[in-house]
Amino acid sequence: MLIKPQLVLLLMLAGWINRQQQDVIEYLKTENKVLRETIGKKKIILNDARRRRLTVAAKKIGRKALAEVCGLFTPNTLLGWHRKLIAKKYDGSKQRKPGRPGISEELEKLIVKIARQNPGWAI
């Protein structure tokens, strides 16, 4: 167990680190506002790599925090991109082949044998 002076020192250090993080976040918010004012109403076009970086970070933060921080894109837009990228990642449609899968040669021979033994079954 920690001795009281050590505990106080640890709490002071944690508070200082938290304050530093808050200052960095505040700076980034201000920088984003300045950039938004500079960009104006221009449409921002992102490639998939940039969109992916944004959405991964956005997913970690969550919708409520995004509502406070986001300026260029809405939380719904960012999380929608994330859903589409995840769906694209697990989409197996390119691996599928058209048509019904074939049957084994052994099964085919067995079907032909049964059909020859029972000619009355044929349509």
C-alpha positions as CSV (number, residue, x, y, z in Angstrom):
1,M,0.0,0.0,0.0
2,L,1.2,3.5,-0.8
3,I,2.3,5.9,1.9
4,K,0.2,9.1,2.0
5,P,2.9,11.4,0.6
6,Q,3.4,9.1,-2.3
7,L,-0.4,8.9,-2.9
8,V,-0.6,12.7,-2.9
9,L,2.3,12.9,-5.4
10,L,0.6,10.3,-7.6
11,L,-2.7,12.2,-7.6
12,M,-0.9,15.5,-8.4
13,L,0.9,13.8,-11.3
14,A,-2.3,12.3,-12.7
15,G,-4.1,15.7,-12.4
16,W,-1.2,17.4,-14.2
17,I,-1.3,14.8,-17.0
18,N,-5.1,15.2,-17.3
19,R,-4.7,19.0,-17.5
20,Q,-2.0,18.6,-20.2
21,Q,-4.3,16.4,-22.3
22,Q,-7.2,18.8,-21.9
23,D,-5.0,21.7,-23.1
24,V,-4.0,19.6,-26.2
25,I,-7.6,18.8,-26.9
26,E,-8.6,22.5,-26.5
27,Y,-5.8,23.5,-28.9
28,L,-6.9,20.9,-31.5
29,K,-10.5,22.1,-31.2
30,T,-9.4,25.7,-31.8
31,E,-7.2,24.7,-34.7
32,N,-10.2,22.8,-36.3
33,K,-12.4,25.9,-36.0
34,V,-9.7,28.0,-37.7
35,L,-9.4,25.5,-40.5
36,R,-13.2,25.3,-40.9
37,E,-13.3,29.1,-41.2
38,T,-10.5,29.0,-43.8
39,I,-12.1,26.2,-45.9
40,G,-15.6,27.8,-45.8
41,K,-18.3,26.0,-47.8
42,K,-15.9,24.1,-50.0
43,K,-16.6,20.4,-50.3
44,I,-13.9,18.2,-48.7
45,I,-13.0,15.1,-50.8
46,L,-11.3,12.3,-49.0
47,N,-9.8,9.1,-50.3
48,D,-10.5,5.7,-48.7
49,A,-7.3,5.8,-46.6
50,R,-8.1,9.1,-45.0
51,R,-11.8,8.2,-44.5
52,R,-10.6,5.0,-42.8
53,R,-8.3,6.9,-40.5
54,L,-11.0,9.3,-39.5
55,T,-13.6,6.6,-38.9
56,V,-11.3,4.4,-36.8
57,A,-10.6,7.4,-34.5
58,A,-14.3,8.4,-34.5
59,K,-15.4,4.9,-33.5
60,K,-13.1,4.9,-30.5
61,I,-14.4,8.3,-29.3
62,G,-18.1,7.5,-29.6
63,R,-21.1,9.5,-30.8
64,K,-21.5,11.8,-27.8
65,A,-17.9,13.0,-27.8
66,L,-18.0,13.3,-31.6
67,A,-21.0,15.7,-31.3
68,E,-18.8,18.0,-29.2
69,V,-15.6,17.7,-31.3
70,C,-16.7,17.2,-34.9
71,G,-16.8,20.2,-37.1
72,L,-16.1,19.1,-40.6
73,F,-18.3,16.0,-40.6
74,T,-21.3,15.0,-38.6
75,P,-21.1,12.0,-36.2
76,N,-23.7,10.2,-38.4
77,T,-21.5,10.7,-41.5
78,L,-18.4,9.4,-39.7
79,L,-20.1,6.4,-38.2
80,G,-21.9,5.7,-41.5
81,W,-18.5,5.6,-43.2
82,H,-17.3,3.2,-40.5
83,R,-20.3,0.9,-41.1
84,K,-19.7,0.8,-44.8
85,L,-16.0,0.1,-44.4
86,I,-16.7,-2.8,-42.0
87,A,-19.3,-4.2,-44.4
88,K,-16.9,-3.9,-47.3
89,K,-14.2,-5.7,-45.2
90,Y,-16.4,-8.7,-44.6
91,D,-18.1,-8.8,-48.0
92,G,-17.5,-12.1,-49.6
93,S,-19.4,-11.5,-52.8
94,K,-16.2,-11.4,-54.9
95,Q,-15.2,-14.9,-53.8
96,R,-18.5,-16.4,-54.7
97,K,-18.9,-18.2,-58.0
98,P,-22.0,-18.0,-60.1
99,G,-24.4,-21.0,-60.2
100,R,-25.0,-24.0,-58.0
101,P,-21.9,-25.7,-56.6
102,G,-21.0,-28.9,-58.4
103,I,-21.3,-32.4,-56.9
104,S,-18.5,-34.9,-56.4
105,E,-17.8,-37.5,-59.1
106,E,-18.6,-40.3,-56.7
107,L,-22.1,-38.9,-55.9
108,E,-22.7,-38.4,-59.7
109,K,-21.9,-42.1,-60.4
110,L,-24.2,-43.2,-57.6
111,I,-27.1,-41.1,-59.0
112,V,-26.6,-42.5,-62.5
113,K,-26.5,-46.1,-61.1
114,I,-29.7,-45.6,-59.1
115,A,-31.4,-44.0,-62.2
116,R,-30.5,-47.0,-64.4
117,Q,-31.7,-49.5,-61.8
118,N,-35.0,-47.7,-61.6
119,P,-36.1,-46.7,-65.1
120,G,-39.7,-46.0,-63.9
121,W,-38.5,-43.0,-61.9
122,A,-37.6,-41.0,-65.0
123,I,-39.9,-38.2,-65.9
